[in-house]
């Protein structure tokens, strides 16, 4: 994750109630109507690491065509960050969450 500066700058402020969510266990606030990708990039976060190296990755096409912005929900399913609206209480990860051992 990169928290040194936002990669995404709003050209106009959006109105709407705040939406609390978490990414990699850290709390964040977005604006209602933001996509998950816009919310993460506006906080200076990166979505994941490249599969064939350690380079940081974010969304590429920003319209749901390139498959480069998958994130994982706390429920275990994959979400496309560029087309999924951020929701109150959403828990997100850059990699699949570890399964809960069955013997617990």
Secondary structure, DSSP 8 states (H G I E B T S, - for coil): ---SS-S---SS---S-EEEEEETTEEEEEETT-BHHHHHHHTT---EE-TTSS-EE--SSSSSSS---EEEETTS-EEETTTSB--TTEEEESS------TT-
